[in-house]
Amino acid sequence: MRTEPHVETSCIGAEATALDFEDVHIWTPQRVDILRDIDWRVQPGERWALIGPNGSGKSTLLSLAGAVRHPSRGRVSVLGQTLGRVDLPALRTHIGYVDAGGTVIDWLTAEDVVLTGIGATLRPLWWTYSAEDRTRARETLALLGCADLAEREIGTCSQGERGRVRIARALIARPRLLLLDEPAVGLDLAAREALIAALDRLSGEQSELTSVLVTHHLEEIPASTSHALLLREGRVVAAGAIEDVLTSNNLSECFGLPVDCRLDGERWGARAAADWGRR
């Protein structure tokens, strides 16, 4: 049975590179490539958007960043710790990982759901939570615009409200790295905008927190996002400062059709070129 070498992750320093991928590949047992030739470096406090069409490998790349899996080839370092040389469960205590399909128990209150993030449990361990823990849970809900949900059963909350509560759950453990896998999927316009506003507030309140948000819609990118990576068929199309990456040429290559990219104030948008359907 394989065992993970132990590394004391409490020694992770604030200056440690958040993510460092070098020549990373992932393939299936049938040797079908999922990710190829990935080189990617994320510095502390950066806010990244990971963008690409369906099936481009975005969630797979995020699973490496979340220390959920190992690469087939290459080196992955998360918060200064190299996968394959680190106690993965210990490393994950420094990572908040949120996906749109996260499971919660419907009869729990929003506050109880957030409290389960302290021990990464599904059911709350009520006898272990201090008054300080409960105060922090409510403060985290307030940061994400959910203060009024604290005593509501999560089953009565909308999909957008549930999504923000799950992010609050990830934040209560004070992670160094926050990973969001398509958090706006299925949300209506109002819920999407509430989520984006919450992420921008989070950026202002916790500037030291590094984050990666997966999406294939530029309209879902918060204004506070500093960097972007475009992924197509498992390869990096472009990566770096967001204003350098989100260009019409880069997005056209990424999505395989002529794209007009625009920046409207502080928010990004994209659509197929006006004459594309007539070509």
HELIX and SHEET records of a PDB file:
HELIX    1   1 THR A    9  CYS A   11  5                                   3    
HELIX    2   2 LYS A   58  ALA A   65  1                                   8    
HELIX    3   3 LEU A   88  ARG A   92  1                                   5    
HELIX    4   4 ALA A  110  GLY A  119  1                                  10    
HELIX    5   5 TRP A  126  THR A  128  5                                   3    
HELIX    6   6 ALA A  131  LEU A  143  1                                  13    
HELIX    7   7 ALA A  147  LEU A  149  5                                   3    
HELIX    8   8 ILE A  154  THR A  156  5                                   3    
HELIX    9   9 GLN A  159  LEU A  171  1                                  13    
HELIX   10  10 LEU A  189  GLU A  205  1                                  17    
HELIX   11  11 LEU A  218  GLU A  220  5                                   3    
HELIX   12  12 ILE A  242  VAL A  245  1                                   4    
HELIX   13  13 SER A  248  PHE A  255  1                                   8    
HELIX   14  14 TRP A  276  ARG A  278  5                                   3    
SHEET    1   A 4 ASP A  33  VAL A  42  0                                        
SHEET    2   A 4 LEU A  19  TRP A  27 -1                                        
SHEET    3   A 4 ARG A  73  VAL A  78 -1                                        
SHEET    4   A 4 GLN A  81  THR A  82 -1                                        
SHEET    1   B 6 ILE A  95  ASP A  99  0                                        
SHEET    2   B 6 LEU A 177  ASP A 181  1                                        
SHEET    3   B 6 THR A 210  THR A 215  1                                        
SHEET    4   B 6 ARG A  47  ILE A  51  1                                        
SHEET    5   B 6 HIS A 227  ARG A 232  1                                        
SHEET    6   B 6 ARG A 235  ALA A 241 -1                                        
SHEET    1   C 2 VAL A 259  ASP A 264  0                                        
SHEET    2   C 2 ARG A 267  ALA A 272 -1                                        
END                                                                             
